[in-house]
Amino acid sequence: MIIVQDTNQEYHSRRAVSNSMMKQYLDNPFIAGVRYWSDIELPEVQNEAFKQGDALHAKILEPDRFSEEYCIKPEGLSLASKEGKAWKADNADKTIVDSIINEQSAILQASPFQKWFEEGQNEVSIYSEIDGVPVKARFDCIFDDCILDLKSTSAWNEQQFLEACIDFKYDLQQAWYSKVFESHFGRPPKAFIFLAVTKKSPVNIFYQVLPARLVNRGEILLSETLPQVIHSIKENHWPLKESSASLDKIKPWILEEAGL
């Protein structure tokens, strides 16, 4: 097992079981197999939210990468104007992101976690094996045996963010990262913290430690899902999900019009 500070591209190009793969497997094992464990080349899906989130991670955790890959659109500048078109042409080699990043990064850098960003291990990958199958995890920040994961969120408050933790299965992520961390260091992390930063102005930040019940759900999800993923890899068998759609969930007037 190794721990390295590699690039995002290097991490994603390395075939190994990851948190993203397990979440995809829970949704549809067949798609997980195609996307993460085959030689089929699929286009990268990078929507606006992903672009902004990655840019924020880079600005806080990898400032050199941010300077190389991104540029912030000046506030009030229209890219349809003459000035905007000229500015865009001058930055054609970079990805343009919204100026909200200036507010987000300023608040994050003023927070108590700035010490973690400065002194911790940022954007490091751990590669290991479980039952002969390669596994991996990429950590935003490891500081004093604690794991910090930076999340940009549409949630406006703490309660909404906790609901997002449930919906996006951040508990499974915590269980997986903790397992990979322990496999490398020989001890569990002291703490796992999600640091949330809102996507719109006025920007708010807060940190979330998952409740014990949710942590327990993540550990159960991991204990049930990982063996299935490993079995699919070893047998090269990736079941296609059957639709769970039900007539009971269709609006009554649609059924009535269809004679059902």
N, C-alpha and C positions, 0 to 999 in steps of 0.2 A: 504494500500500500504506500501511496505517496501523497504529499501535499505540495501543490505548485501554484504560482501566481501566473497562470496562463491567460490568454485572451478569451473573450466570449466565443469567438469563432473556433478556436482550438477546442474549447470545452464542448461546444455543441457538435463538433465533427467527430468526437470520440464516442464510439458506440458502447453504451453501458446503461444499466437500469438507473433511472433518475426519478425524481419527484414528479416531473411533468409526464413521464411515461406511465407511471402508476395511476395518475389522475385520468389520463386518457384511457387506460385499460379499464378503469371502473366505469367509464362512459361507454366504451365500445372496444373490446379486446382486438377485433380485426384491424381497426384504424390504428391502434397502438402498435401492432405488428408492422403495418405498412409504413407508418411514419417514423418509428424509432428502431425497427429491427429488420429492415430490408434494404436492398440496393436501389429501390425505386426513388428517383429524385423528384421531390415535390417542391413547389414554389414556397418561399418563406412568406408567412402571413404576418405582416407588420402593420397594424392599424395605427391611427393617430394616438390612441391611448398608450399603446406599446412604445411608440417612438418617444413620446414625452416622458414616460416612465424610465426608459433606458437612458435618456439624456440626463434626467435628474440623478440617477445612480452614478453616471459617469462624472457629472459635475462635482458631486460630493465625495465619491469614493475613488475615482480615477480621473483627476482633472486634466492630465496630459491627453487621455483618450478623448475627453470632451473637446479639448482645443483642436484636436486633429479631425474629429468626425462631425462636430455640430457647430452651428452658429445660431444666435438668438435674434429673431426678427425684432428690429427696433419698434418700440411701442408707438402705435399710430401710423406706421408705414403701411401703405397699401401696395401689395405686390403687383397690382394691376396698373399702378401709376408709372410714369416714366422713370421716376426716381427708384420706385420699387423694383421695376424690371432690371434696372442697372445694378442695383444692390444684389438682386438674386443672381445675376450673371457673374458678378464678382465672387460669389460664394457657391458657384455651381458644383464644386467638389465636396460640399458639405451638406448635411441634412439640416433643414431649417426647423427650429422649434419655437414655441410661443414664449413670450417674455415673462410669463408667470414663473418660469424657472428662477428668475432673479429673486423674486419674493420668497419662493420656497427655499432656495439655497441660503439666503440671508438668515432666515429664521432657523433653519437646521444648524447652521454654523454658529449661531448664538446660543444653541441649546447645550445642556450638560453633556450630550453625546458627542460633541465636537472632539473632546479628548479621545473618545473611542476611535473616531475617524482618523485622527492624527497619529495615534500610537498603536492601533490595532492592526491586524492582518486584514486588508481589504481585498475583496474579489479574489479569494483563493479557492482552489478546487481540490477536493480529496477524491482520489481514485482507489478503489479497493475491490475485493471479491467476496461474494457470499455464495456458498455452495457451488463454487467453481464458475460463477457468473460474474462478469465485471459490473461494478456499480460505481456511482459517482454522485457528488453533490457540490454545488457552488455556493459559497458563503459570502454574503455581503460584507460582514465584519465579524471577526473573532477577537475579543478583547478580554484578557484575564479569565480565560476559560468560559466566557459567556458568548452566546451567539446573538447577534443583532441582525434583524432582517428589515430592510427599509421598504415600506409600501406606500406608493401614491394611491390615494383612494378618492372615490366619489362620495363617500360617506361624509355627512356634515357634522356628525357627533360620535361620541364613543359607542353609544348603543348601536347605531347603524353599522359601525365598523365591526363590532362583535358579530353582528348578523352576517356581515360579509365574510368574516373568518369561518363561519359555519358553511355558507354557500360555496366558497372557493376552496374549502377543505384545507385551510391553513393548519389545522390540527394534524393532518396527515403529513404536511410538509415538516412540521416541528418534530414529529415522531421519526421521520426519515432522516432529517439532518442530524438529529441527536444520535441515531443509530450509527450513521457513518462517522460522526465525530468520535464516538466512543470506540469504534473499530480502529481508528487511527491513533488516538491518544491514550487508549486504555482506561478511560474514565469518562463518565457522562459530563455534559456541560453543566456549569453551575446554574445557569439560567438561560432562558430563551425569550427574547424580547422582540416584539413587532413594533417598529417605530412608524407610525402613520403620519402622512402629510397630505393635507387636502389638495385637490387639483385646481380649485378656484379661489379667487381673492374675495374676501380677506383670508389668507392662508392660516390654517390652524394645524398644530402638531400635538401629538400625545403618544404615549407608549402603552402597549397592551401586553399583559401577561395572561395567557389563556387560563380560564377556570379549570379546575381539576377534572370536572366532568367532560369537558371538551378535550383535554389532554388524553383522557382515558379513551374517548372515542377514536382519536387519531391513532393510538397504539393498537387498538383492536382492528381498525381499518388496515393498518400496516401488516399486522400478524396474519390477516386473512388474504390480503391482496398480493403481497410479495411472493408467497409460495405459488400462487396461481401464475404470476408473471414468469417466475423461474421455470415452472412446468411448461408453459407455452414456448419459452425459448428452447428448452431442451428437446421438446417434441415437435417443434416448429408447427404448432397448432394454435391458431388464433381465431376463436369462434366469432362469427358475425352476430351482432346484437339483433335480437328480434324486437320489432316495434312494441312498445308498451302502451300505444294509443288505445283509448277506450271510448265507446259510444256514450258511456255515462258522463264523460267530460265535455261532450259536444253541446252547444247551446240548444235549448229545447225547440226554438222556432226553426232551426236548421233541420232537425230531425222531423219536425212536423211537415215542413215543405217537401221533404224527401219521402214522406209516407212511412217513416220509421217511428 
